[in-house]
Amino acid sequence: MLRRGVRLAVARRRVFSTQPTAPATEEPPKYKPGWFSRNPGVTLGGVLLAIGLYVYRGTRNKRHFDETQAPIAERAVISPYEAWELRSANDITPETFEAIRAGVLKAFPARKAAMEQFDQYLGFKLAEACPNGLRNAYHLERVLLSLERDEQKKIDLDALMVAFSMAVKGAVDDRLQCLFDLATESTAPEAEDEEDTREITQPQLERLLELLLMTYQIPSEMRVLPVKDEKFPFQQYKSATAHELLEAELQAQVDAKKLTAAEANERASYTFDAFAQIMRSKTVCLWGECFTNSKKRMKN
């Protein structure tokens, strides 16, 4: 019996020993923090340094912009508010301007006139529209006196007419039409249903922009452009020419997907709608029309 009990015990041990053993549980990998987590002080310092450099660079860029704009603003002999006063105080309509434009070349075929001669011509032509004389005329007079004169003290006729256009009262599109007609030396179709196919050439448009700059009708901050090749470490700025202003607007239209780069390069003339779009744009912003805030429009 004893031997039998021993054999049974041995048999049980063999049976139990053949059962598979439970797999050993694997330990989860230990968390190893990243470099930024191990160096929080350096990380925070780097972030603060980057923010500080960004703010400092923005401040220096703004200072360079203001240093370029300030002399332009100081040279202006008329402010947008004074131009508004000139327009509001008189009843010079686009039709009146067109009548003067049509006759001025006959009166001055050499396309130049002394300021006194032009003043007399305006007085004669405006006798009906302004029977008591041009009100706030001193605003316009300052602009006329600032225009360049030749050896005979005569002024370019187009410059005189562009300066006088500030006195025209009416909707913005009507006033733009006056400038378009002046630059192209043409007249819009009289019939409303007749399509206006006229176009202003690039040289004509650049010449008009030059005269608008000369007569301070473009806000001073729009006359400042960044220098493309001088961005770092700080952006440099320059006073824009008429050609550069038009070039910047065409590039803005390319960036906005309104034109392709090829179309912008090949463009040689502009319809009135394209002309008006350029004049109202945030690049040119004639008469401050791109400003939605009327107070800013009068200030700038």
C-alpha positions in Angstrom: 0.0 0.0 0.0 2.8 2.3 0.8 4.5 1.7 -2.5 1.2 2.3 -4.3 0.7 5.6 -2.6 4.2 6.7 -3.6 3.6 5.8 -7.2 0.3 7.8 -7.3 2.1 10.8 -5.8 4.8 10.6 -8.4 2.2 10.2 -11.2 0.4 13.3 -10.0 3.6 15.3 -10.0 4.3 14.2 -13.6 0.8 15.2 -14.7 1.0 18.6 -13.1 4.5 19.2 -14.4 3.4 18.7 -18.0 0.9 21.6 -17.8 2.2 24.8 -19.5 3.6 27.4 -17.2 1.9 30.9 -17.1 3.9 33.5 -19.2 5.8 36.0 -17.2 4.2 39.5 -17.3 6.2 42.1 -19.2 7.0 45.4 -17.5 5.7 48.5 -19.3 8.5 50.7 -20.8 9.6 53.5 -18.5 8.6 57.1 -19.6 11.5 59.1 -20.9 10.8 62.8 -21.1 11.8 64.7 -24.2 14.5 67.3 -24.4 12.1 70.3 -24.0 10.5 68.6 -21.0 13.9 68.0 -19.5 15.0 71.6 -20.1 11.9 73.8 -19.3 13.9 76.8 -18.4 15.8 76.8 -21.8 12.5 76.2 -23.6 10.7 79.1 -21.9 13.6 81.4 -22.4 13.8 80.6 -26.1 10.1 81.3 -26.6 10.3 84.6 -24.7 13.4 85.5 -26.8 11.6 84.8 -30.1 8.6 86.9 -29.0 10.9 89.7 -27.9 12.8 89.7 -31.2 9.6 89.6 -33.2 8.2 92.6 -31.3 11.5 94.5 -31.5 11.8 93.9 -35.3 8.2 95.1 -35.8 8.9 98.2 -33.8 12.0 99.0 -35.8 10.2 98.4 -39.1 7.4 100.8 -38.0 10.0 103.4 -37.1 11.6 103.1 -40.5 8.2 103.4 -42.1 7.4 106.5 -40.1 10.8 108.1 -40.9 10.0 107.7 -44.6 6.4 108.9 -44.4 6.9 111.9 -42.1 8.8 114.1 -44.7 6.1 113.3 -47.3 3.3 114.3 -45.0 5.1 117.5 -44.0 5.5 118.6 -47.6 1.8 118.3 -48.3 0.3 121.7 -48.9 -3.3 120.5 -48.6 -4.9 117.9 -46.4 -7.8 115.6 -47.3 -10.1 117.6 -45.0 -9.2 120.9 -46.8 -9.8 119.2 -50.2 -13.2 118.1 -48.9 -13.9 121.7 -47.7 -13.0 122.9 -51.2 -15.3 120.5 -52.9 -18.2 121.0 -50.5 -18.2 124.8 -50.6 -18.6 124.9 -54.4 -21.0 123.6 -57.0 -18.5 122.5 -59.6 -20.0 119.4 -61.2 -18.3 116.9 -63.5 -20.1 118.5 -66.4 -18.6 121.9 -65.5 -15.1 120.3 -65.3 -15.7 118.6 -68.7 -16.7 122.0 -70.2 -13.5 123.6 -68.9 -11.4 120.6 -70.0 -12.8 120.9 -73.5 -11.9 124.5 -73.9 -8.6 124.8 -72.0 -6.6 123.3 -74.8 -8.0 125.9 -77.2 -7.2 128.7 -74.7 -3.7 127.4 -74.2 -2.6 125.4 -77.3 1.0 125.2 -76.0 -0.3 123.1 -73.1 1.3 125.5 -70.6 -0.1 128.5 -68.7 1.0 131.0 -66.1 -0.9 130.6 -62.9 -2.4 134.1 -63.4 -3.7 133.2 -66.9 -5.2 129.9 -65.6 -6.8 131.7 -62.7 -8.4 134.2 -65.1 -9.6 131.4 -67.4 -11.2 129.6 -64.5 -12.9 132.8 -63.3 -14.4 133.3 -66.7 -15.6 129.7 -67.0 -16.9 129.4 -63.5 -18.9 132.7 -63.6 -22.2 130.7 -63.8 -21.3 127.8 -61.5 -19.7 130.1 -58.9 -21.1 133.6 -59.4 -19.6 134.7 -56.1 -16.2 133.3 -57.0 -14.5 130.1 -55.9 -15.0 129.6 -52.2 -12.0 128.4 -50.1 -9.9 129.1 -53.1 -6.8 129.5 -50.9 -6.7 125.7 -50.6 -6.5 125.3 -54.3 -4.1 128.2 -54.6 -1.5 126.6 -52.3 -1.5 123.5 -54.6 -1.1 125.6 -57.7 1.7 127.5 -56.2 3.5 124.3 -55.4 3.6 123.1 -59.0 6.8 123.1 -61.0 7.3 126.1 -63.4 9.5 126.5 -66.4 11.8 129.4 -67.3 8.8 131.5 -68.4 7.1 130.7 -65.0 4.5 128.6 -66.8 3.0 125.4 -65.5 2.0 122.2 -67.3 -1.7 122.4 -68.3 -2.4 118.8 -67.2 -0.9 119.5 -63.8 -3.2 122.5 -63.4 -6.3 120.6 -64.4 -5.5 117.7 -62.1 -5.1 120.1 -59.2 -8.4 121.8 -60.2 -10.1 118.4 -60.2 -10.0 118.4 -56.4 -12.7 121.1 -56.5 -15.2 118.8 -58.4 -18.2 117.8 -56.4 -19.9 114.5 -57.1 -19.8 110.7 -56.7 -16.4 109.1 -56.7 -16.9 107.3 -60.0 -17.9 110.6 -61.6 -14.8 112.3 -60.4 -12.7 109.4 -61.5 -14.4 109.7 -64.9 -13.1 113.3 -65.1 -9.5 112.2 -64.5 -9.9 109.3 -67.0 -11.2 111.7 -69.7 -8.5 114.2 -68.9 -5.7 111.6 -69.2 -7.0 110.0 -72.4 -8.2 113.4 -73.9 -11.5 111.7 -74.8 -15.1 111.9 -73.8 -17.4 109.1 -72.5 -20.3 108.0 -74.8 -23.4 110.2 -74.3 -25.9 107.3 -74.7 -26.3 105.2 -71.5 -26.7 102.0 -73.5 -23.5 102.6 -75.5 -20.5 100.6 -74.3 -17.4 102.6 -73.3 -14.6 100.9 -75.1 -12.0 103.5 -74.4 -8.8 102.5 -72.6 -6.0 104.4 -70.9 -2.5 103.4 -71.8 0.1 102.6 -69.2 2.2 105.7 -70.0 -1.0 107.9 -69.6 -1.9 106.2 -66.4 1.6 106.6 -64.9 1.6 110.2 -66.0 -1.7 110.8 -64.2 -0.5 109.0 -61.1 2.6 111.3 -61.1 0.3 114.4 -61.2 -1.8 113.0 -58.4 1.3 112.5 -56.3 2.4 116.0 -57.2 -0.9 117.5 -56.1 -1.0 115.5 -52.8 -4.2 113.6 -53.7 -2.8 110.2 -52.6 -2.4 109.6 -48.8 1.2 109.9 -47.6 1.2 106.4 -46.1 0.3 104.9 -49.5 3.3 106.7 -51.0 5.7 104.6 -48.9 6.8 101.2 -50.3 9.1 98.5 -48.9 12.5 98.0 -50.5 12.3 94.4 -51.8 16.0 93.5 -51.3 16.3 95.1 -47.8 14.1 93.1 -45.5 16.6 91.8 -43.0 17.5 92.5 -40.3 15.0 95.3 -40.6 12.7 96.3 -43.5 13.7 99.5 -45.3 11.3 101.8 -47.1 11.3 104.3 -49.9 9.1 107.0 -51.4 7.2 105.5 -54.3 7.3 106.8 -57.8 4.2 106.6 -60.1 5.7 103.6 -61.9 6.5 101.8 -58.6 3.0 102.5 -57.3 1.4 101.0 -60.4 3.8 98.1 -60.3 2.9 97.4 -56.6 -0.8 97.4 -57.3 -0.4 95.0 -60.2 1.6 92.7 -57.9 -1.1 93.0 -55.3 -3.7 91.9 -57.9 -1.5 88.9 -58.8 -1.2 87.9 -55.1 -5.0 88.1 -54.8 -5.4 85.8 -57.8 -7.1 88.6 -59.8 -4.4 88.5 -62.5 -1.8 86.1 -63.5 1.9 87.2 -63.5 1.9 86.9 -67.3 -1.2 89.1 -67.6 0.3 91.7 -65.3 3.5 91.9 -67.3 1.7 92.1 -70.7 -0.9 94.7 -69.7 -0.4 97.8 -71.7 -3.8 99.6 -71.3 -6.8 99.7 -68.9 -10.5 100.1 -69.3 -12.3 102.6 -67.1 -13.4 99.8 -64.7 -9.8 98.5 -64.3 -8.7 102.1 -63.9 -11.2 102.8 -61.2 -10.3 99.5 -59.4 -6.6 100.7 -59.3 -7.5 104.1 -58.0 -9.7 102.7 -55.2 -7.2 100.0 -54.3 -5.4 99.8 -51.0 -2.2 100.4 -52.8 -3.1 103.7 -54.5 -6.1 104.7 -52.3 -6.9 107.9 -54.2 -8.6 110.5 -51.9 -8.3 108.0 -49.1 -11.2 106.0 -50.6 -9.8 102.7 -49.4 -10.3 103.8 -45.8 -13.6 102.6 -44.4 -13.4 105.0 -41.5 -14.3 108.5 -42.6 -12.2 110.1 -39.8 -9.1 108.2 -41.0 -9.9 109.3 -44.5 -9.9 113.0 -43.5 -6.8 112.6 -41.3 -4.6 110.8 -43.8 
